[in-house]
């Protein structure tokens, strides 16, 4: 089976460097263009099932990636929602640095140890639920079938760390650009190989990927 694991397109908060987490921020005009470019790239790819986070930025990205003819394939799964940043949501990194510097530094160097403040989540919790969501997405999928999964930065990183055999402390060892695709392939969810990682060639030149200032 094949899994196309994508991230949603850019939002205004991404562009501003705000931590958005589970706040439901829609795509920006740039994000809409990125998602349409993803749709053009996937137009000739047979997709048998699609699932996305319920947040509008992921749902809209999936809708544009699938196109009208394949819209009925799309389902939502709450386990694929972005990490809950708690009190950090809506804030710029500079604001968090002034209010919560030690936790922000830990998030940069040891993300697996951080519990987000104000009812937020930790990466081990996100990793557990994200994997459940992926497992449901591929349940019953045949050996020659393809699933599109559209989620978020932290969710994708958690899934990819598990597939790659990396600890969550290595969360920042790779990037996840807006509407990037990661191609996974294998006989079942526990035996997946990474075929492509952070491929955003549909809208960005080689080495041109913008680095967002907040997750």
GUDREN-125356 format. One line per 3 residues: their letters; for each residue x, y, z of N, C-alpha, C. Coordinates in Angstrom, 2 decimals, always signed. Layout:
<lodos>
a> X,Y,Z,X,Y,Z,X,Y,Z; ...
</lodos>
This chain:
<lodos>
xxx> +0.85,-1.19,+0.00,+0.00,+0.00,+0.00,+0.88,+1.24,+0.00; +0.31,+2.33,-0.45,+1.03,+3.60,-0.51,+0.27,+4.67,+0.27; +1.01,+5.50,+0.98,+0.44,+6.61,+1.73,+1.10,+7.90,+1.25
xxx> +0.28,+8.83,+0.81,+0.76,+10.18,+0.52,+0.44,+11.02,+1.74; +1.43,+11.28,+2.56,+1.26,+12.05,+3.79,+1.61,+13.50,+3.49; +0.61,+14.37,+3.52,+0.80,+15.79,+3.15,+0.56,+16.69,+4.35
xxx> +1.15,+17.87,+4.28,+0.84,+18.92,+5.24,-0.10,+19.92,+4.57; -0.88,+20.62,+5.37,-1.77,+21.66,+4.84,-0.97,+22.81,+4.24; -1.64,+23.66,+3.48,-1.02,+24.85,+2.91,-0.82,+25.95,+3.95
xxx> -0.13,+26.98,+3.51,+0.19,+28.08,+4.41,-1.05,+28.83,+4.88; -0.99,+29.29,+6.11,-2.04,+30.14,+6.69,-1.45,+31.52,+7.00; -2.30,+32.50,+7.28,-1.76,+33.81,+7.70,-0.89,+33.70,+8.95
xxx> -1.27,+32.86,+9.88,-0.47,+32.71,+11.10,+0.86,+32.05,+10.80; +0.91,+31.09,+9.88,+2.21,+30.54,+9.47,+3.12,+31.65,+8.98; +2.59,+32.48,+8.10,+3.39,+33.55,+7.50,+3.87,+34.55,+8.54
xxx> +3.05,+34.79,+9.57,+3.41,+35.74,+10.62,+4.32,+35.13,+11.68; +4.42,+33.80,+11.70,+5.21,+33.13,+12.72,+4.48,+32.93,+14.03; +3.15,+32.79,+13.95,+2.35,+32.56,+15.15,+2.12,+31.06,+15.37
xxx> +2.15,+30.65,+16.62,+1.84,+29.27,+16.96,+0.32,+29.10,+16.87; -0.13,+28.22,+15.97,-1.58,+28.12,+15.79,-2.18,+26.86,+16.42; -1.43,+25.77,+16.47,-1.91,+24.59,+17.14,-3.30,+24.17,+16.68
xxx> -4.23,+24.07,+17.61,-5.58,+23.60,+17.29,-6.55,+24.76,+17.02; -6.06,+25.99,+17.00,-6.90,+27.11,+16.58,-7.20,+26.96,+15.10; -8.45,+27.14,+14.72,-8.87,+26.82,+13.35,-8.64,+28.01,+12.42
xxx> -7.41,+28.12,+11.94,-7.01,+29.20,+11.05,-7.11,+28.71,+9.60; -7.81,+29.41,+8.71,-7.96,+28.96,+7.33,-6.69,+29.21,+6.51; -6.67,+28.65,+5.32,-5.56,+28.89,+4.40,-5.53,+30.36,+3.98
xxx> -4.34,+30.85,+3.73,-4.17,+32.15,+3.10,-4.30,+32.00,+1.59; -4.23,+33.10,+0.87,-4.24,+33.02,-0.59,-3.06,+32.21,-1.09; -1.92,+32.38,-0.45,-0.74,+31.58,-0.81,-1.01,+30.10,-0.56
xxx> -1.61,+29.80,+0.58,-1.94,+28.41,+0.91,-2.90,+27.79,-0.08; -3.88,+28.56,-0.53,-4.82,+28.06,-1.54,-4.08,+27.73,-2.84; -3.16,+28.59,-3.24,-2.39,+28.33,-4.46,-1.53,+27.08,-4.29
xxx> -0.93,+26.93,-3.12,-0.11,+25.74,-2.87,-0.95,+24.47,-2.95; -2.15,+24.50,-2.37,-3.02,+23.33,-2.38,-3.50,+23.01,-3.80; -3.77,+24.04,-4.59,-4.16,+23.80,-5.98,-2.99,+23.20,-6.78
xxx> -1.79,+23.67,-6.49,-0.60,+23.11,-7.14,-0.43,+21.64,-6.76; -0.72,+21.31,-5.50,-0.68,+19.91,-5.08,-1.72,+19.10,-5.84; -2.91,+19.68,-6.02,-3.95,+19.00,-6.78,-3.53,+18.73,-8.21
xxx> -2.86,+19.69,-8.83,-2.37,+19.48,-10.20,-1.34,+18.36,-10.24; -0.50,+18.31,-9.22,+0.52,+17.26,-9.19,-0.09,+15.87,-9.00; -1.18,+15.82,-8.23,-1.79,+14.52,-7.93,-2.92,+14.16,-8.90
xxx> -3.16,+15.00,-9.88,-4.30,+14.78,-10.78,-4.23,+13.43,-11.49; -3.05,+12.99,-11.83,-2.91,+11.72,-12.53,-2.63,+10.53,-11.64; -2.68,+10.75,-10.32,-2.41,+9.68,-9.36,-3.72,+9.07,-8.90
xxx> -3.82,+7.76,-8.96,-5.02,+7.08,-8.46,-5.01,+7.11,-6.93; -6.04,+7.71,-6.35,-6.19,+7.77,-4.90,-7.46,+7.03,-4.53; -7.34,+6.07,-3.63,-8.47,+5.21,-3.28,-9.20,+5.64,-2.02
xxx> -8.53,+6.41,-1.18,-9.15,+6.87,+0.07,-8.39,+8.12,+0.51; -9.06,+9.00,+1.22,-8.41,+10.21,+1.72,-8.96,+10.55,+3.09; -8.09,+11.00,+3.97,-8.50,+11.41,+5.31,-7.67,+12.62,+5.71
xxx> -8.28,+13.53,+6.45,-7.59,+14.74,+6.87,-7.99,+15.12,+8.28; -7.15,+15.90,+8.91,-7.51,+16.54,+10.17,-8.80,+17.32,+9.98; -9.63,+17.44,+11.01,-10.88,+18.20,+10.88,-10.68,+19.71,+10.80
xxx> -9.49,+20.23,+11.11,-9.27,+21.67,+11.03,-9.38,+22.13,+9.58; -9.93,+23.34,+9.39,-10.28,+23.79,+8.04,-9.08,+23.89,+7.11; -7.91,+24.22,+7.65,-6.75,+24.34,+6.77,-6.35,+23.00,+6.17
xxx> -6.54,+21.92,+6.91,-6.25,+20.59,+6.38,-7.36,+20.10,+5.47; -8.60,+20.33,+5.88,-9.74,+19.91,+5.05,-9.72,+20.61,+3.69; -9.47,+21.92,+3.70,-9.45,+22.67,+2.44,-8.30,+22.20,+1.55
xxx> -7.15,+21.96,+2.15,-6.01,+21.45,+1.38,-6.35,+20.11,+0.74; -6.97,+19.23,+1.51,-7.35,+17.92,+0.97,-8.37,+18.06,-0.15; -9.34,+18.94,+0.03,-10.36,+19.15,-1.00,-9.74,+19.63,-2.31
xxx> -8.83,+20.59,-2.22,-8.19,+21.11,-3.43,-7.22,+20.09,-4.03; -6.59,+19.30,-3.18,-5.69,+18.27,-3.68,-6.44,+17.17,-4.43; -7.63,+16.84,-3.95,-8.42,+15.78,-4.57,-9.15,+16.27,-5.81
xxx> -9.67,+17.49,-5.77,-10.51,+17.99,-6.86,-11.95,+17.50,-6.70; -12.85,+18.12,-7.43,-14.28,+17.82,-7.28,-14.62,+16.38,-7.59; -13.96,+15.78,-8.56,-14.30,+14.42,-8.98,-14.02,+13.39,-7.89
xxx> -13.10,+13.71,-6.98,-12.73,+12.74,-5.93,-13.14,+13.23,-4.54; -13.98,+14.24,-4.48,-14.35,+14.85,-3.19,-14.98,+13.86,-2.23; -15.73,+12.89,-2.75,-16.43,+11.93,-1.90,-15.49,+10.99,-1.16
xxx> -14.22,+10.96,-1.53,-13.26,+10.06,-0.88,-12.86,+10.57,+0.50; -13.08,+11.86,+0.77,-12.50,+12.50,+1.94,-13.29,+12.25,+3.22; -12.55,+11.85,+4.25,-13.10,+11.70,+5.60,-12.24,+12.53,+6.55
xxx> -12.75,+12.74,+7.77,-12.01,+13.48,+8.79,-11.69,+12.57,+9.96; -10.54,+12.81,+10.59,-10.16,+12.03,+11.77,-9.53,+12.98,+12.79; -10.15,+13.10,+13.94,-9.69,+14.04,+14.96,-8.32,+13.69,+15.52
xxx> -7.88,+12.43,+15.39,-6.56,+12.06,+15.88,-5.44,+12.68,+15.05; -5.78,+13.23,+13.88,-4.78,+13.86,+13.02,-4.70,+15.38,+13.24; -5.41,+15.91,+14.22,-5.39,+17.35,+14.50,-4.00,+17.76,+15.02
xxx> -3.66,+19.02,+14.80,-2.34,+19.53,+15.22,-2.18,+19.46,+16.73; -0.93,+19.50,+17.18,-0.64,+19.53,+18.61,-1.34,+20.73,+19.25; -1.91,+20.51,+20.42,-2.50,+21.60,+21.18,-1.41,+22.40,+21.87
xxx> -1.20,+23.64,+21.45,-0.15,+24.47,+22.03,-0.60,+25.20,+23.29; -1.86,+25.03,+23.68,-2.32,+25.65,+24.91,-2.17,+27.16,+24.89; -1.52,+27.69,+25.93,-1.37,+29.14,+26.08,-0.50,+29.79,+25.01
xxx> +0.24,+28.99,+24.26,+1.09,+29.54,+23.20,+0.30,+29.92,+21.95; -0.89,+29.40,+21.80,-1.60,+29.58,+20.53,-1.93,+31.05,+20.29; -1.66,+31.50,+19.08,-1.87,+32.88,+18.69,-0.70,+33.80,+18.98
xxx> +0.32,+33.29,+19.65,+1.46,+34.13,+20.03,+2.63,+33.95,+19.05; +3.40,+35.02,+18.89,+4.64,+34.97,+18.14,+5.72,+34.32,+19.00; +6.74,+33.77,+18.33,+7.85,+33.17,+19.07,+8.50,+34.19,+20.00
xxx> +8.61,+35.44,+19.57,+9.22,+36.48,+20.41,+8.40,+36.72,+21.67; +7.08,+36.65,+21.55,+6.21,+36.83,+22.72,+6.37,+35.67,+23.69; +6.47,+34.46,+23.15,+6.65,+33.29,+24.00,+8.00,+33.32,+24.68
xxx> +9.01,+33.80,+23.96,+10.35,+33.89,+24.53,+10.36,+34.82,+25.74; +9.54,+35.85,+25.69,+9.47,+36.79,+26.82,+8.69,+36.22,+27.99; +7.69,+35.39,+27.71,+6.80,+34.88,+28.74,+7.21,+33.51,+29.29
xxx> +7.78,+32.67,+28.45,+8.02,+31.27,+28.79,+9.33,+30.79,+28.19; +10.45,+31.48,+28.48,+11.70,+31.22,+27.76,+12.27,+29.82,+27.97; +12.18,+29.28,+29.18,+12.77,+27.97,+29.44,+12.05,+26.88,+28.66
xxx> +10.72,+26.97,+28.64,+9.95,+25.96,+27.91,+10.20,+26.07,+26.39; +10.30,+27.30,+25.90,+10.57,+27.49,+24.48,+11.93,+26.93,+24.11; +12.93,+27.14,+24.94,+14.25,+26.59,+24.67,+14.21,+25.06,+24.68
xxx> +13.48,+24.48,+25.64,+13.34,+23.02,+25.67,+12.64,+22.51,+24.41; +11.63,+23.24,+23.94,+10.91,+22.86,+22.73,+11.85,+22.83,+21.53; +12.84,+23.70,+21.52,+13.81,+23.75,+20.42,+14.85,+22.64,+20.50
xxx> +15.25,+22.25,+21.70,+16.36,+21.30,+21.82,+15.93,+19.91,+22.30; +14.80,+19.81,+22.99,+14.33,+18.52,+23.50,+12.81,+18.48,+23.45; +12.22,+18.51,+22.24,+10.76,+18.64,+22.12,+9.97,+17.50,+22.74
xxx> +10.60,+16.36,+22.90,+9.91,+15.21,+23.49,+9.66,+15.38,+24.98; +10.30,+16.38,+25.61,+10.17,+16.57,+27.06,+9.17,+17.65,+27.44; +8.60,+18.34,+26.46,+7.81,+19.53,+26.73,+6.32,+19.22,+26.85
xxx> +5.73,+19.69,+27.94,+4.28,+19.71,+28.11,+3.81,+21.12,+27.84; +2.98,+21.32,+26.82,+2.52,+22.65,+26.48,+1.64,+23.22,+27.60; +1.78,+24.51,+27.91,+1.08,+25.10,+29.06,-0.39,+25.35,+28.78
xxx> -1.15,+25.46,+29.87,-2.56,+25.84,+29.75,-3.41,+24.79,+29.07; -3.21,+23.53,+29.42,-4.03,+22.46,+28.85,-3.57,+21.96,+27.49; -2.35,+22.32,+27.08,-1.81,+21.83,+25.82,-1.34,+20.40,+25.91
xxx> -0.74,+19.93,+24.83,-0.32,+18.53,+24.73,+1.20,+18.39,+24.79; +1.65,+17.16,+24.87,+3.06,+16.82,+24.72,+3.23,+16.02,+23.44; +4.45,+15.97,+22.91,+4.69,+15.21,+21.68,+4.44,+13.71,+21.84
xxx> +4.76,+13.07,+22.97,+4.42,+11.65,+23.09,+2.91,+11.40,+22.94; +2.08,+12.30,+23.46,+0.62,+12.16,+23.31,+0.23,+12.32,+21.84; +0.81,+13.34,+21.19,+0.52,+13.57,+19.77,+0.96,+12.38,+18.93
xxx> +2.12,+11.82,+19.25,+2.63,+10.67,+18.48,+1.71,+9.47,+18.60; +1.20,+9.24,+19.80,+0.31,+8.10,+20.01,-0.98,+8.24,+19.22; -1.62,+9.40,+19.30,-2.90,+9.56,+18.61,-2.71,+9.68,+17.09
xxx> -1.61,+10.30,+16.66,-1.36,+10.42,+15.23,-1.20,+9.05,+14.58; -0.51,+8.16,+15.27,-0.33,+6.81,+14.72,-1.65,+6.06,+14.66; -2.51,+6.27,+15.66,-3.84,+5.67,+15.60,-4.59,+6.18,+14.37
xxx> -4.50,+7.47,+14.12,-5.18,+8.04,+12.96,-4.65,+7.47,+11.66; -3.34,+7.33,+11.55,-2.76,+6.75,+10.34,-3.21,+5.30,+10.18; -3.20,+4.55,+11.27,-3.61,+3.14,+11.19,-5.06,+3.01,+10.72
xxx> -5.93,+3.88,+11.20,-7.32,+3.86,+10.73,-7.41,+4.23,+9.25; -6.60,+5.17,+8.84,-6.65,+5.64,+7.45,-6.32,+4.54,+6.46; -5.43,+3.64,+6.85,-4.99,+2.59,+5.92,-5.69,+1.26,+6.16
xxx> -6.58,+1.21,+7.14,-7.27,-0.04,+7.44,-8.08,-0.52,+6.24; -7.84,-1.75,+5.83,-8.57,-2.33,+4.70,-8.04,-1.92,+3.33; -6.97,-1.15,+3.28,-6.41,-0.71,+2.01,-5.62,-1.85,+1.37
xxx> -5.83,-2.07,+0.09,-5.16,-3.16,-0.62,-3.71,-2.85,-0.93; -2.99,-3.89,-1.34,-1.55,-3.78,-1.60,-1.23,-2.77,-2.69; -2.12,-2.60,-3.64,-1.88,-1.69,-4.76,-2.68,-0.40,-4.66
xxx> -3.20,-0.09,-3.48,-4.03,+1.09,-3.30,-3.26,+2.22,-2.62; -3.79,+3.44,-2.76,-3.11,+4.63,-2.27,-4.06,+5.46,-1.40; -3.55,+5.93,-0.28,-4.31,+6.76,+0.65,-3.65,+8.13,+0.74
xxx> -4.45,+9.18,+0.65,-3.97,+10.54,+0.89,-4.32,+10.93,+2.32; -3.32,+11.33,+3.09,-3.52,+11.79,+4.46,-3.01,+13.22,+4.54; -3.88,+14.15,+4.93,-3.49,+15.56,+5.04,-3.57,+15.97,+6.51
xxx> -2.43,+16.33,+7.07,-2.38,+16.66,+8.49,-1.54,+17.92,+8.71; -0.73,+17.90,+9.76,-0.05,+19.10,+10.24,+1.42,+18.83,+10.50; +2.14,+19.89,+10.77,+3.59,+19.80,+10.96,+3.96,+18.80,+12.06
xxx> +3.47,+19.02,+13.27,+3.84,+18.14,+14.38,+3.34,+16.72,+14.18; +2.14,+16.58,+13.64,+1.57,+15.25,+13.39,+2.42,+14.49,+12.38; +2.75,+15.15,+11.27,+3.57,+14.49,+10.26,+4.94,+14.11,+10.80
xxx> +5.54,+15.02,+11.56,+6.86,+14.74,+12.12,+6.81,+13.53,+13.06; +5.76,+13.46,+13.87,+5.62,+12.32,+14.79,+5.50,+11.01,+14.03; +4.67,+11.00,+12.99,+4.49,+9.80,+12.18,+5.80,+9.42,+11.50
xxx> +6.47,+10.40,+10.93,+7.71,+10.12,+10.21,+8.82,+9.66,+11.14; +8.89,+10.21,+12.34,+9.88,+9.73,+13.30,+9.68,+8.24,+13.57; +8.43,+7.83,+13.73,+8.19,+6.41,+14.00,+8.57,+5.54,+12.80
xxx> +8.18,+5.97,+11.60,+8.51,+5.19,+10.41,+10.03,+5.10,+10.22; +10.72,+6.20,+10.48,+12.17,+6.25,+10.30,+12.95,+5.65,+11.47; +12.26,+5.30,+12.54,+12.94,+4.76,+13.71,+13.70,+5.81,+14.50
xxx> +13.25,+7.07,+14.43,+13.90,+8.16,+15.15,+13.16,+8.45,+16.45; +13.87,+8.77,+17.51,+13.18,+9.22,+18.74,+12.56,+10.58,+18.51; +11.55,+10.91,+19.30,+10.89,+12.21,+19.17,+11.83,+13.38,+19.48
xxx> +12.93,+13.12,+20.14,+13.92,+14.17,+20.37,+14.54,+14.66,+19.07; +14.42,+13.87,+17.99,+14.96,+14.26,+16.68,+13.89,+14.88,+15.79; +12.86,+15.41,+16.40,+11.71,+15.96,+15.68,+12.10,+17.00,+14.64
xxx> +13.15,+17.76,+14.92,+13.54,+18.86,+14.03,+14.62,+18.43,+13.03; +14.86,+17.13,+12.89,+15.92,+16.65,+12.00,+15.55,+16.76,+10.52; +14.29,+17.05,+10.23,+13.84,+17.23,+8.85,+12.75,+18.28,+8.86
xxx> +12.34,+18.74,+7.66,+11.34,+19.80,+7.56,+10.04,+19.28,+6.96; +8.99,+20.07,+7.16,+7.69,+19.78,+6.58,+7.13,+21.10,+6.04; +7.31,+21.31,+4.74,+6.87,+22.54,+4.09,+5.36,+22.54,+3.90
xxx> +4.76,+23.69,+3.64,+3.33,+23.73,+3.32,+3.02,+22.88,+2.08; +2.00,+22.07,+2.18,+1.53,+21.12,+1.15,+2.63,+20.18,+0.67; +3.65,+20.00,+1.49,+4.66,+19.00,+1.14,+4.04,+17.60,+1.11
xxx> +4.66,+16.70,+0.38,+4.22,+15.31,+0.42,+5.37,+14.41,+0.86; +5.00,+13.42,+1.66,+5.90,+12.35,+2.06,+5.28,+11.06,+1.56; +6.00,+10.31,+0.77,+5.46,+9.08,+0.21,+5.96,+7.89,+1.01
xxx> +5.02,+7.14,+1.57,+5.32,+5.95,+2.36,+4.78,+4.74,+1.63; +5.49,+3.63,+1.72,+5.05,+2.42,+1.02,+5.43,+1.20,+1.83; +4.53,+0.20,+1.85,+4.83,-1.03,+2.56,+3.63,-1.95,+2.60
xxx> +3.80,-3.15,+3.15,+2.70,-4.12,+3.19,+1.64,-3.79,+4.23; +2.01,-3.06,+5.28,+1.06,-2.67,+6.32,+1.63,-1.48,+7.08; +0.84,-0.93,+8.00,+1.23,+0.31,+8.66,+2.49,+0.15,+9.51
xxx> +2.77,-1.05,+9.98,+3.95,-1.26,+10.83,+5.21,-1.54,+10.02; +5.09,-1.62,+8.71,+6.26,-1.93,+7.87,+6.29,-0.99,+6.66; +6.35,+0.30,+6.95,+6.38,+1.31,+5.91,+7.81,+1.81,+5.67
xxx> +8.12,+2.06,+4.42,+9.38,+2.70,+4.05,+9.09,+4.13,+3.60; +10.02,+5.03,+3.82,+9.92,+6.40,+3.32,+10.50,+6.44,+1.91; +9.66,+6.71,+0.93,+10.09,+6.78,-0.47,+10.46,+8.21,-0.85
xxx> +9.68,+9.18,-0.36,+9.96,+10.60,-0.55,+9.71,+11.32,+0.77; +10.54,+12.34,+1.04,+10.42,+13.10,+2.28,+10.42,+14.59,+1.97; +9.41,+15.31,+2.48,+9.31,+16.76,+2.34,+9.48,+17.20,+0.88
xxx> +8.71,+16.60,-0.01,+8.76,+16.91,-1.44,+7.71,+17.99,-1.74; +8.18,+19.20,-1.99,+7.27,+20.31,-2.30,+7.60,+20.91,-3.66; +8.07,+20.07,-4.57,+8.51,+20.54,-5.89,+7.38,+21.15,-6.70
xxx> +6.11,+20.88,-6.32,+4.98,+21.44,-7.06,+4.84,+22.95,-6.88; +5.50,+23.52,-5.86,+5.40,+24.98,-5.72,+6.70,+25.66,-5.32; +7.76,+24.92,-5.08,+8.99,+25.53,-4.58,+10.20,+24.92,-5.27
xxx> +11.16,+25.74,-5.71,+12.37,+25.21,-6.34,+13.27,+24.51,-5.33; +14.21,+23.76,-5.83,+15.16,+23.03,-4.99,+15.84,+23.99,-4.02; +15.87,+23.62,-2.74,+16.47,+24.41,-1.67,+15.77,+25.75,-1.47
xxx> +14.55,+25.90,-1.97,+13.86,+27.17,-1.84,+12.80,+27.20,-0.76; +12.64,+26.11,-0.01,+11.53,+26.01,+0.94,+11.68,+27.03,+2.08; +10.62,+27.79,+2.30,+10.64,+28.77,+3.39,+10.53,+28.09,+4.74
xxx> +11.26,+28.56,+5.70,+11.23,+28.00,+7.06,+10.29,+28.86,+7.90; +9.21,+28.28,+8.38,+8.29,+29.03,+9.22,+8.87,+29.18,+10.62; +8.51,+30.27,+11.25,+9.09,+30.59,+12.55,+8.32,+30.00,+13.71
xx> +7.25,+29.30,+13.45,+6.49,+28.67,+14.52,+5.87,+27.39,+13.97; +5.65,+26.43,+14.84,+5.04,+25.17,+14.44,+3.52,+25.33,+14.45
</lodos>
